[in-house]
Amino acid sequence: MKRRFTILAIATFLSSTLMAAWDGSTKTPFSGSGTESDPYIIASEANLAYLATQVNSGTDYSGEYFKQTADLDLNNKPWTPIGNSSKLFSGIYDGNGYVIDNLYYNDPTIQYVGLFGGINNATLKNITIVSGFVYGKQYAAGICSFAKGSSTITCCANAATIYGKQERNAGIVGSIEESTNVNNCI
């Protein structure tokens, strides 16, 4: 009886672990109302992917708040950056001390690649990418490839490997226009 229980416990653990791995395509709407006191909650990889889909479809979330509430493992699945050169994120994203693992992008023909593809008048803070690989044409970066307006990127860290086929590639931000501030980042 004890052996059957042990085998069942191990099978249950393995099943839940395998089911928990993000498949690279699942997108789930986040909870919250987007205010400072009730931010949108990014509690899963699927929530983060949903944010990318929304921004890339034209919702900029200007002045709205996001808070990450769990460590996220993007499972080395091809990542779609949050925003691009024409559809920009304009909200406030707080990584909240949690990490993002296994960020992956590999297409040397595309520019504006990273966790965030493009921001305008946005705030990115407390975002930590602990591992990954990003390879794009140019403006490849770990945190944000393209920042403009009065954006702020603060207290962010990137340990992913970044490659760009051309110029303006960096660990934190690939290209800055206007009065974007980057501080306390590594």
Secondary structure as a PSIPRED ss2 file (coil, helix, strand):
# PSIPRED VFORMAT (PSIPRED V4.0)

   1 M C   1.000  0.000  0.000
   2 K H   0.000  1.000  0.000
   3 R H   0.000  1.000  0.000
   4 R H   0.000  1.000  0.000
   5 F H   0.000  1.000  0.000
   6 T H   0.000  1.000  0.000
   7 I H   0.000  1.000  0.000
   8 L H   0.000  1.000  0.000
   9 A H   0.000  1.000  0.000
  10 I H   0.000  1.000  0.000
  11 A H   0.000  1.000  0.000
  12 T H   0.000  1.000  0.000
  13 F H   0.000  1.000  0.000
  14 L H   0.000  1.000  0.000
  15 S H   0.000  1.000  0.000
  16 S H   0.000  1.000  0.000
  17 T H   0.000  1.000  0.000
  18 L H   0.000  1.000  0.000
  19 M H   0.000  1.000  0.000
  20 A H   0.000  1.000  0.000
  21 A C   1.000  0.000  0.000
  22 W C   1.000  0.000  0.000
  23 D C   1.000  0.000  0.000
  24 G C   1.000  0.000  0.000
  25 S C   1.000  0.000  0.000
  26 T C   1.000  0.000  0.000
  27 K C   1.000  0.000  0.000
  28 T C   1.000  0.000  0.000
  29 P C   1.000  0.000  0.000
  30 F C   1.000  0.000  0.000
  31 S E   0.000  0.000  1.000
  32 G C   1.000  0.000  0.000
  33 S C   1.000  0.000  0.000
  34 G C   1.000  0.000  0.000
  35 T C   1.000  0.000  0.000
  36 E C   1.000  0.000  0.000
  37 S C   1.000  0.000  0.000
  38 D C   1.000  0.000  0.000
  39 P C   1.000  0.000  0.000
  40 Y E   0.000  0.000  1.000
  41 I E   0.000  0.000  1.000
  42 I E   0.000  0.000  1.000
  43 A C   1.000  0.000  0.000
  44 S C   1.000  0.000  0.000
  45 E H   0.000  1.000  0.000
  46 A H   0.000  1.000  0.000
  47 N H   0.000  1.000  0.000
  48 L H   0.000  1.000  0.000
  49 A H   0.000  1.000  0.000
  50 Y H   0.000  1.000  0.000
  51 L H   0.000  1.000  0.000
  52 A H   0.000  1.000  0.000
  53 T H   0.000  1.000  0.000
  54 Q H   0.000  1.000  0.000
  55 V H   0.000  1.000  0.000
  56 N H   0.000  1.000  0.000
  57 S C   1.000  0.000  0.000
  58 G C   1.000  0.000  0.000
  59 T C   1.000  0.000  0.000
  60 D C   1.000  0.000  0.000
  61 Y C   1.000  0.000  0.000
  62 S C   1.000  0.000  0.000
  63 G C   1.000  0.000  0.000
  64 E C   1.000  0.000  0.000
  65 Y E   0.000  0.000  1.000
  66 F E   0.000  0.000  1.000
  67 K E   0.000  0.000  1.000
  68 Q E   0.000  0.000  1.000
  69 T C   1.000  0.000  0.000
  70 A C   1.000  0.000  0.000
  71 D C   1.000  0.000  0.000
  72 L E   0.000  0.000  1.000
  73 D E   0.000  0.000  1.000
  74 L C   1.000  0.000  0.000
  75 N C   1.000  0.000  0.000
  76 N C   1.000  0.000  0.000
  77 K C   1.000  0.000  0.000
  78 P E   0.000  0.000  1.000
  79 W C   1.000  0.000  0.000
  80 T C   1.000  0.000  0.000
  81 P C   1.000  0.000  0.000
  82 I E   0.000  0.000  1.000
  83 G C   1.000  0.000  0.000
  84 N C   1.000  0.000  0.000
  85 S C   1.000  0.000  0.000
  86 S C   1.000  0.000  0.000
  87 K C   1.000  0.000  0.000
  88 L C   1.000  0.000  0.000
  89 F E   0.000  0.000  1.000
  90 S C   1.000  0.000  0.000
  91 G C   1.000  0.000  0.000
  92 I E   0.000  0.000  1.000
  93 Y E   0.000  0.000  1.000
  94 D E   0.000  0.000  1.000
  95 G C   1.000  0.000  0.000
  96 N C   1.000  0.000  0.000
  97 G C   1.000  0.000  0.000
  98 Y C   1.000  0.000  0.000
  99 V E   0.000  0.000  1.000
 100 I E   0.000  0.000  1.000
 101 D E   0.000  0.000  1.000
 102 N C   1.000  0.000  0.000
 103 L E   0.000  0.000  1.000
 104 Y E   0.000  0.000  1.000
 105 Y E   0.000  0.000  1.000
 106 N E   0.000  0.000  1.000
 107 D C   1.000  0.000  0.000
 108 P C   1.000  0.000  0.000
 109 T C   1.000  0.000  0.000
 110 I C   1.000  0.000  0.000
 111 Q C   1.000  0.000  0.000
 112 Y C   1.000  0.000  0.000
 113 V E   0.000  0.000  1.000
 114 G C   1.000  0.000  0.000
 115 L C   1.000  0.000  0.000
 116 F E   0.000  0.000  1.000
 117 G C   1.000  0.000  0.000
 118 G C   1.000  0.000  0.000
 119 I E   0.000  0.000  1.000
 120 N E   0.000  0.000  1.000
 121 N C   1.000  0.000  0.000
 122 A C   1.000  0.000  0.000
 123 T E   0.000  0.000  1.000
 124 L E   0.000  0.000  1.000
 125 K E   0.000  0.000  1.000
 126 N C   1.000  0.000  0.000
 127 I C   1.000  0.000  0.000
 128 T E   0.000  0.000  1.000
 129 I E   0.000  0.000  1.000
 130 V C   1.000  0.000  0.000
 131 S C   1.000  0.000  0.000
 132 G E   0.000  0.000  1.000
 133 F E   0.000  0.000  1.000
 134 V E   0.000  0.000  1.000
 135 Y E   0.000  0.000  1.000
 136 G E   0.000  0.000  1.000
 137 K C   1.000  0.000  0.000
 138 Q C   1.000  0.000  0.000
 139 Y C   1.000  0.000  0.000
 140 A E   0.000  0.000  1.000
 141 A E   0.000  0.000  1.000
 142 G C   1.000  0.000  0.000
 143 I C   1.000  0.000  0.000
 144 C E   0.000  0.000  1.000
 145 S E   0.000  0.000  1.000
 146 F E   0.000  0.000  1.000
 147 A E   0.000  0.000  1.000
 148 K E   0.000  0.000  1.000
 149 G C   1.000  0.000  0.000
 150 S C   1.000  0.000  0.000
 151 S C   1.000  0.000  0.000
 152 T E   0.000  0.000  1.000
 153 I E   0.000  0.000  1.000
 154 T E   0.000  0.000  1.000
 155 C C   1.000  0.000  0.000
 156 C C   1.000  0.000  0.000
 157 A E   0.000  0.000  1.000
 158 N E   0.000  0.000  1.000
 159 A C   1.000  0.000  0.000
 160 A C   1.000  0.000  0.000
 161 T E   0.000  0.000  1.000
 162 I E   0.000  0.000  1.000
 163 Y E   0.000  0.000  1.000
 164 G E   0.000  0.000  1.000
 165 K C   1.000  0.000  0.000
 166 Q C   1.000  0.000  0.000
 167 E C   1.000  0.000  0.000
 168 R C   1.000  0.000  0.000
 169 N C   1.000  0.000  0.000
 170 A E   0.000  0.000  1.000
 171 G C   1.000  0.000  0.000
 172 I C   1.000  0.000  0.000
 173 V E   0.000  0.000  1.000
 174 G E   0.000  0.000  1.000
 175 S E   0.000  0.000  1.000
 176 I E   0.000  0.000  1.000
 177 E C   1.000  0.000  0.000
 178 E C   1.000  0.000  0.000
 179 S C   1.000  0.000  0.000
 180 T C   1.000  0.000  0.000
 181 N E   0.000  0.000  1.000
 182 V E   0.000  0.000  1.000
 183 N E   0.000  0.000  1.000
 184 N C   1.000  0.000  0.000
 185 C C   1.000  0.000  0.000
 186 I C   1.000  0.000  0.000
